[in-house]
Amino acid sequence: MTFARRWTVIGLAVLAPLFFVACGGSKATTKTPCSSGAWLHIPLDSSVAAMTQPTITVCRNGACYPWAPQPLPTTGSGGTEEAIPAGTTTDSIKGTFWRNADGTVTLDIEWWVTDPTVLVDGDRYQVTLADGTDPATTILDKSATYAASGPSGGPTCPQATLSP
C-alpha cells in the first residue's frame, strides 16, 4: 500500500465516525428533531400522466398555494420533486408529482410548520388539480386530527391524521 493511500484509509477511518455522529448517527446523546404538520399521499388515475400543463393547488384552512410542476413522462417513471412557494416564513411545503414505472401516478405533499401552535384539530387540507384551461378538480379535501409524535427521547411534534 502506498504512503498516500495509507493516509487516505487512516483519514477515512478517523473522519467517518465523526461524520456519522454529526449527521444524526446513533450516538445516545444525539436527539433527532421531528416535524410538525401533515404528509398527504394521493394516488391518482394513470390518465393524469397525459396532462400537458398540470397545476396543483395546495390549501390548509383557505391559505392556498399554486404549483405548476413539469408534465409527467408518458412512459417509464419520473416526475418532479420541489418546494412549493408557500408565501410565509412559517410553512414549508414540498411536492412530489410522480409517474411510477407501473403507470400509476402519485402526488405527495409534505406540509411542515415551524410553529406547531398554529395546528389545531379540524384544520382542513385541500388539493386541486387542473390542466391548462380545464376547471380544477378536487383530489383531496380532508380535516386533520393531530397527535404528538416524535423520536424516542426527543421532542414531540403534532402530526396530522386525515379524516377518511
Backbone as JSON, one array per atom type, in Angstrom:
{
  "sequence": "MTFARRWTVIGLAVLAPLFFVACGGSKATTKTPCSSGAWLHIPLDSSVAAMTQPTITVCRNGACYPWAPQPLPTTGSGGTEEAIPAGTTTDSIKGTFWRNADGTVTLDIEWWVTDPTVLVDGDRYQVTLADGTDPATTILDKSATYAASGPSGGPTCPQATLSP",
  "N": [[0.85, -1.16, 0.0], [0.62, 2.18, -0.86], [2.1, 5.2, 0.5], [0.43, 7.51, 0.36], [-2.09, 6.34, -0.09], [-2.35, 4.85, 2.27], [-2.58, 6.92, 4.17], [-4.96, 8.02, 3.32], [-6.78, 5.95, 3.89], [-6.49, 5.84, 6.7], [-7.31, 8.43, 7.32], [-10.01, 8.32, 6.47], [-10.96, 6.4, 8.26], [-10.83, 7.79, 10.65], [-12.39, 10.11, 10.15], [-14.92, 9.15, 9.28], [-16.52, 8.15, 11.54], [-16.9, 10.6, 12.88], [-18.33, 12.09, 10.98], [-20.63, 10.51, 10.82], [-21.78, 10.81, 13.4], [-22.12, 13.61, 13.45], [-24.06, 13.89, 11.53], [-26.41, 12.96, 12.62], [-26.12, 10.39, 13.66], [-26.11, 7.28, 15.56], [-25.39, 7.98, 18.17], [-25.9, 8.02, 21.62], [-26.59, 10.42, 22.94], [-27.47, 12.09, 20.97], [-30.17, 13.88, 19.74], [-32.83, 13.54, 17.57], [-34.57, 15.84, 15.63], [-38.14, 16.35, 15.24], [-40.86, 16.75, 12.91], [-43.57, 19.05, 12.55], [-46.85, 18.88, 11.32], [-48.3, 17.83, 8.23], [-48.47, 14.96, 6.11], [-49.41, 14.33, 2.92], [-50.61, 11.86, 0.94], [-51.49, 11.03, -2.24], [-52.92, 8.9, -4.39], [-53.29, 8.85, -7.9], [-55.26, 8.73, -10.93], [-54.01, 6.95, -13.76], [-54.29, 8.35, -16.12], [-53.64, 10.95, -15.61], [-51.0, 11.31, -16.23], [-50.98, 12.13, -18.84], [-51.46, 14.83, -18.85], [-50.7, 18.07, -20.0], [-50.2, 20.59, -19.01], [-50.06, 20.61, -16.03], [-51.52, 21.87, -13.04], [-51.34, 22.3, -9.68], [-52.99, 22.98, -6.7], [-52.48, 23.66, -3.37], [-53.92, 23.67, -0.21], [-54.38, 24.84, 3.14], [-56.72, 25.37, 5.48], [-57.84, 27.4, 3.86], [-55.66, 28.97, 3.09], [-53.97, 29.09, 0.27], [-51.74, 27.66, -2.15], [-50.44, 27.75, -5.31], [-48.99, 25.43, -7.65], [-47.03, 24.59, -10.36], [-46.0, 21.92, -11.65], [-43.6, 20.2, -13.74], [-44.71, 18.54, -16.74], [-45.61, 15.04, -16.56], [-43.7, 12.12, -17.51], [-44.86, 10.14, -20.25], [-44.32, 7.49, -20.47], [-42.44, 4.94, -18.76], [-40.75, 5.95, -15.72], [-40.78, 8.83, -13.58], [-40.66, 12.34, -12.69], [-41.47, 15.27, -10.8], [-39.95, 16.82, -8.04], [-40.14, 19.21, -5.71], [-39.84, 22.33, -3.88], [-42.76, 24.03, -2.86], [-43.73, 27.26, -3.33], [-44.62, 28.89, -0.46], [-45.26, 31.37, 0.52], [-45.13, 32.2, 3.14], [-43.18, 32.52, 6.14], [-43.32, 30.58, 7.98], [-44.35, 28.2, 7.03], [-43.47, 25.24, 5.31], [-43.5, 23.69, 2.32], [-43.43, 20.82, 0.36], [-43.63, 19.29, -2.77], [-44.18, 16.24, -4.5], [-44.63, 14.99, -7.57], [-45.34, 12.31, -9.41], [-44.76, 9.75, -11.83], [-44.98, 6.38, -11.74], [-43.1, 3.38, -12.57], [-44.91, 1.36, -13.16], [-47.0, 2.69, -14.28], [-48.81, 3.93, -12.61], [-49.8, 6.96, -10.93], [-48.67, 9.28, -8.55], [-49.14, 11.74, -6.01], [-47.46, 13.45, -3.63], [-47.54, 15.44, -0.81], [-45.76, 17.31, 1.43], [-46.31, 19.1, 4.23], [-45.05, 21.2, 6.4], [-44.69, 22.97, 9.49], [-43.11, 25.65, 11.26], [-44.01, 26.61, 13.63], [-45.7, 24.88, 15.79], [-47.99, 25.53, 17.23], [-49.88, 26.65, 15.59], [-51.29, 24.64, 14.48], [-54.33, 23.02, 14.64], [-56.83, 20.72, 15.72], [-59.14, 19.79, 13.25], [-58.22, 21.38, 11.22], [-58.32, 22.06, 7.76], [-57.33, 20.39, 4.92], [-56.86, 20.8, 1.51], [-56.58, 19.83, -1.88], [-56.24, 20.61, -5.25], [-56.41, 19.8, -8.75], [-55.58, 20.74, -12.0], [-55.56, 21.13, -15.6], [-54.12, 23.08, -17.87], [-56.55, 25.04, -19.33], [-58.7, 23.73, -18.26], [-61.25, 23.27, -15.75], [-60.47, 23.17, -12.24], [-60.11, 20.12, -10.41], [-61.1, 18.73, -7.39], [-58.96, 16.82, -5.53], [-58.32, 16.06, -3.04], [-59.8, 16.55, 0.08], [-59.88, 16.98, 3.21], [-60.16, 16.81, 6.8], [-58.02, 17.45, 9.61], [-56.7, 15.65, 12.38], [-54.6, 16.03, 15.05], [-51.81, 14.4, 16.54], [-49.39, 13.95, 19.07], [-46.1, 13.15, 18.2], [-42.9, 11.66, 17.84], [-39.3, 11.13, 17.9], [-37.83, 8.58, 19.98], [-37.05, 9.66, 23.16], [-36.68, 12.2, 22.22], [-37.94, 15.43, 21.09], [-41.53, 16.01, 20.98], [-43.87, 16.31, 18.38], [-46.74, 17.71, 16.79], [-48.49, 15.71, 14.47], [-50.42, 15.18, 11.59], [-53.37, 13.22, 11.2], [-55.52, 12.36, 8.7], [-59.02, 12.83, 8.01], [-61.17, 10.14, 6.96]],
  "CA": [[0.0, 0.0, 0.0], [1.43, 3.38, -0.94], [2.01, 6.13, 1.61], [-0.76, 8.36, 0.2], [-3.29, 5.52, 0.08], [-2.44, 4.51, 3.68], [-3.11, 8.09, 4.88], [-6.37, 8.17, 2.95], [-7.53, 4.96, 4.67], [-6.47, 6.28, 8.09], [-8.16, 9.62, 7.4], [-11.41, 7.9, 6.41], [-11.28, 5.69, 9.5], [-11.0, 8.8, 11.7], [-13.45, 11.05, 9.81], [-16.22, 8.52, 9.09], [-17.36, 8.19, 12.75], [-17.26, 11.99, 13.17], [-19.37, 12.46, 10.02], [-21.83, 9.78, 11.19], [-22.36, 11.44, 14.58], [-22.54, 14.96, 13.1], [-25.23, 13.81, 10.66], [-27.53, 12.31, 13.29], [-25.86, 8.98, 13.87], [-26.78, 6.65, 16.68], [-24.82, 8.32, 19.46], [-27.02, 8.04, 22.56], [-26.98, 11.77, 23.35], [-27.96, 12.83, 19.81], [-31.62, 13.9, 19.64], [-33.26, 13.85, 16.22], [-35.79, 16.65, 15.69], [-39.27, 15.86, 14.47], [-41.53, 17.79, 12.13], [-44.98, 19.22, 12.83], [-47.62, 19.17, 10.12], [-49.04, 16.76, 7.58], [-47.98, 14.34, 4.88], [-50.58, 13.97, 2.12], [-50.27, 10.91, -0.12], [-52.68, 10.97, -3.08], [-52.81, 8.12, -5.62], [-54.08, 9.45, -8.97], [-55.52, 7.93, -12.12], [-52.87, 6.96, -14.68], [-54.53, 9.32, -17.2], [-53.04, 12.22, -15.21], [-49.69, 11.4, -16.88], [-51.15, 12.76, -20.15], [-51.65, 16.27, -18.7], [-49.59, 18.83, -20.59], [-49.98, 21.79, -18.19], [-50.66, 20.37, -14.72], [-51.46, 22.88, -11.99], [-51.79, 21.74, -8.41], [-53.14, 24.0, -5.67], [-52.45, 23.03, -2.06], [-54.5, 24.6, 0.75], [-54.67, 24.5, 4.54], [-57.61, 26.38, 6.05], [-58.06, 28.51, 2.93], [-54.4, 29.55, 2.61], [-53.71, 28.23, -0.88], [-50.5, 27.9, -2.87], [-50.41, 27.03, -6.58], [-47.74, 24.81, -8.07], [-47.1, 24.1, -11.74], [-44.88, 21.01, -11.9], [-43.36, 19.79, -15.12], [-45.55, 17.39, -17.13], [-45.05, 13.73, -16.28], [-43.39, 11.32, -18.7], [-45.98, 9.28, -20.61], [-43.87, 6.11, -20.3], [-41.36, 4.84, -17.78], [-41.04, 6.61, -14.46], [-40.15, 10.13, -13.4], [-41.54, 13.41, -12.27], [-40.93, 16.49, -10.21], [-39.94, 16.97, -6.59], [-39.63, 20.56, -5.46], [-40.51, 23.16, -2.88], [-43.89, 24.81, -3.34], [-43.64, 28.57, -2.65], [-45.72, 28.99, 0.5], [-45.62, 32.75, 0.8], [-44.97, 32.5, 4.56], [-41.9, 32.06, 6.67], [-43.56, 29.5, 8.94], [-44.75, 26.97, 6.34], [-42.55, 24.65, 4.34], [-44.3, 22.72, 1.57], [-42.7, 20.16, -0.71], [-44.49, 18.43, -3.57], [-43.61, 15.24, -5.39], [-45.62, 14.59, -8.56], [-44.52, 11.23, -9.94], [-45.29, 8.61, -12.57], [-44.22, 5.17, -11.39], [-42.81, 2.51, -13.7], [-46.09, 0.55, -13.49], [-48.01, 3.56, -14.88], [-49.59, 4.65, -11.61], [-49.35, 8.33, -10.67], [-48.87, 9.68, -7.16], [-48.83, 13.1, -5.58], [-47.15, 13.52, -2.21], [-47.35, 16.8, -0.32], [-45.28, 17.41, 2.8], [-46.6, 20.45, 4.71], [-44.48, 21.29, 7.75], [-44.72, 24.31, 10.05], [-42.1, 25.88, 12.29], [-44.73, 26.93, 14.86], [-46.75, 23.88, 15.9], [-49.2, 26.05, 17.88], [-50.85, 27.05, 14.57], [-52.01, 23.44, 14.06], [-55.44, 22.67, 15.53], [-57.73, 19.7, 15.2], [-60.15, 20.36, 12.36], [-57.58, 22.04, 10.07], [-58.8, 21.46, 6.52], [-56.36, 20.29, 3.83], [-57.49, 20.61, 0.22], [-55.67, 19.81, -3.02], [-56.94, 20.55, -6.53], [-55.57, 19.52, -9.91], [-56.13, 21.24, -13.26], [-54.67, 21.0, -16.75], [-54.35, 24.18, -18.81], [-57.75, 25.84, -19.09], [-59.75, 22.92, -17.65], [-61.51, 23.63, -14.35], [-59.76, 22.35, -11.26], [-60.81, 19.01, -9.78], [-60.64, 18.49, -6.03], [-58.46, 15.46, -5.39], [-58.24, 15.78, -1.6], [-60.49, 17.52, 0.93], [-59.99, 16.25, 4.47], [-59.81, 17.54, 8.01], [-56.91, 16.83, 10.33], [-56.62, 15.48, 13.83], [-53.17, 15.98, 15.33], [-51.34, 13.64, 17.69], [-47.97, 14.15, 19.32], [-45.27, 12.06, 17.72], [-41.5, 12.06, 17.78], [-38.32, 10.07, 18.16], [-37.66, 8.17, 21.36], [-36.17, 10.53, 23.92], [-36.58, 13.5, 21.58], [-39.13, 16.27, 21.21], [-42.74, 15.52, 20.33], [-44.42, 17.3, 17.47], [-48.03, 17.27, 16.27], [-48.54, 15.23, 13.1], [-51.81, 15.01, 11.22], [-54.07, 12.08, 10.64], [-56.6, 12.99, 7.95], [-60.31, 12.13, 8.04], [-61.34, 9.24, 5.81]],
  "C": [[0.9, 1.23, 0.0], [1.19, 4.27, 0.26], [0.73, 6.96, 1.53], [-2.03, 7.56, 0.43], [-3.48, 5.16, 1.55], [-3.02, 5.69, 4.46], [-4.58, 8.33, 4.53], [-7.22, 7.2, 3.76], [-7.6, 5.38, 6.13], [-7.38, 7.49, 8.26], [-9.63, 9.26, 7.35], [-11.84, 7.2, 7.69], [-11.53, 6.68, 10.63], [-12.21, 9.68, 11.41], [-14.82, 10.4, 9.71], [-17.07, 8.53, 10.36], [-17.78, 9.62, 13.1], [-18.38, 12.44, 12.26], [-20.68, 11.79, 10.41], [-22.53, 10.44, 12.37], [-22.87, 12.84, 14.23], [-23.8, 14.95, 12.25], [-26.36, 13.03, 11.29], [-27.36, 10.83, 13.47], [-26.46, 8.48, 15.16], [-26.13, 6.93, 18.02], [-25.96, 8.57, 20.43], [-27.48, 9.46, 22.92], [-27.51, 12.6, 22.19], [-29.47, 12.74, 19.76], [-32.0, 14.33, 18.23], [-34.53, 14.69, 16.3], [-36.91, 15.99, 14.9], [-39.9, 17.05, 13.75], [-43.0, 17.84, 12.51], [-45.71, 19.52, 11.53], [-48.3, 17.94, 9.57], [-48.29, 16.25, 6.36], [-49.2, 13.83, 4.15], [-50.13, 13.08, 0.97], [-51.53, 10.68, -0.94], [-52.39, 10.13, -4.32], [-53.75, 8.72, -6.66], [-54.27, 8.47, -10.12], [-54.34, 8.04, -13.07], [-53.05, 7.95, -15.82], [-53.94, 10.7, -16.88], [-51.67, 12.41, -15.89], [-49.8, 12.08, -18.24], [-51.35, 14.28, -20.05], [-50.45, 17.03, -19.22], [-49.25, 20.09, -19.8], [-50.57, 21.59, -16.8], [-50.47, 21.56, -13.78], [-52.09, 22.28, -10.75], [-51.88, 22.9, -7.42], [-53.3, 23.27, -4.34], [-52.93, 24.06, -1.04], [-54.57, 23.99, 2.15], [-55.48, 25.65, 5.1], [-57.76, 27.6, 5.15], [-56.81, 29.24, 2.48], [-53.9, 28.62, 1.51], [-52.46, 28.66, -1.64], [-50.49, 27.08, -4.15], [-49.0, 26.5, -6.9], [-47.94, 24.27, -9.47], [-45.89, 23.2, -12.01], [-44.72, 20.72, -13.38], [-44.31, 18.64, -15.47], [-44.83, 16.08, -16.84], [-44.67, 13.02, -17.57], [-44.58, 10.4, -18.99], [-45.61, 7.8, -20.55], [-42.74, 6.11, -19.28], [-41.75, 5.5, -16.48], [-40.3, 7.94, -14.41], [-41.16, 11.16, -13.0], [-40.78, 14.56, -11.67], [-41.01, 16.4, -8.69], [-39.34, 18.33, -6.3], [-40.42, 21.25, -4.36], [-41.64, 23.92, -3.56], [-43.83, 26.14, -2.61], [-44.86, 28.79, -1.77], [-46.11, 30.42, 0.8], [-45.56, 33.13, 2.27], [-43.6, 32.02, 5.0], [-42.08, 30.91, 7.64], [-43.93, 28.18, 8.29], [-43.67, 26.54, 5.36], [-43.32, 23.54, 3.64], [-43.45, 22.15, 0.44], [-43.67, 19.24, -1.44], [-43.68, 17.46, -4.4], [-44.75, 14.73, -6.27], [-44.91, 13.57, -9.44], [-45.31, 10.2, -10.71], [-44.39, 7.43, -12.27], [-44.05, 4.29, -12.63], [-44.01, 1.67, -14.11], [-47.23, 1.38, -14.07], [-48.86, 4.32, -13.89], [-48.97, 6.03, -11.37], [-49.63, 8.65, -9.21], [-48.48, 11.14, -6.97], [-48.61, 13.03, -4.08], [-46.89, 14.98, -1.86], [-46.88, 16.7, 1.13], [-45.46, 18.86, 3.23], [-46.15, 20.53, 6.16], [-44.5, 22.74, 8.21], [-43.63, 24.44, 11.11], [-42.74, 26.21, 13.64], [-45.89, 25.96, 15.02], [-48.02, 24.38, 16.57], [-50.25, 26.49, 16.86], [-51.67, 25.85, 14.08], [-53.08, 23.1, 15.08], [-56.29, 21.59, 14.88], [-58.82, 20.37, 14.38], [-59.55, 21.15, 11.21], [-58.03, 21.3, 8.81], [-57.71, 21.55, 5.46], [-57.12, 20.0, 2.54], [-56.42, 20.68, -0.86], [-56.53, 19.72, -4.27], [-55.92, 20.35, -7.64], [-56.28, 20.01, -11.15], [-55.11, 21.04, -14.36], [-55.01, 22.12, -17.74], [-55.57, 24.99, -18.43], [-58.89, 25.04, -18.47], [-60.01, 23.39, -16.22], [-60.79, 22.67, -13.41], [-60.68, 21.28, -10.68], [-60.24, 18.83, -8.39], [-60.22, 17.03, -5.91], [-58.24, 15.07, -3.93], [-58.95, 16.91, -0.87], [-60.78, 16.81, 2.24], [-59.62, 17.16, 5.64], [-58.78, 16.73, 8.79], [-57.2, 16.71, 11.81], [-55.14, 15.28, 14.11], [-52.89, 15.16, 16.59], [-49.85, 13.88, 17.83], [-47.2, 12.92, 18.9], [-43.83, 12.56, 17.7], [-40.59, 10.91, 18.1], [-38.21, 9.78, 19.65], [-36.64, 9.07, 22.06], [-36.01, 11.92, 23.33], [-37.84, 14.32, 21.77], [-40.33, 15.6, 20.56], [-43.34, 16.66, 19.52], [-45.76, 16.8, 16.97], [-47.96, 16.89, 14.8], [-49.98, 14.83, 12.79], [-52.17, 13.6, 10.81], [-55.28, 12.7, 9.97], [-57.86, 12.14, 8.01], [-60.43, 11.24, 6.82], [-62.14, 9.87, 4.69]]
}
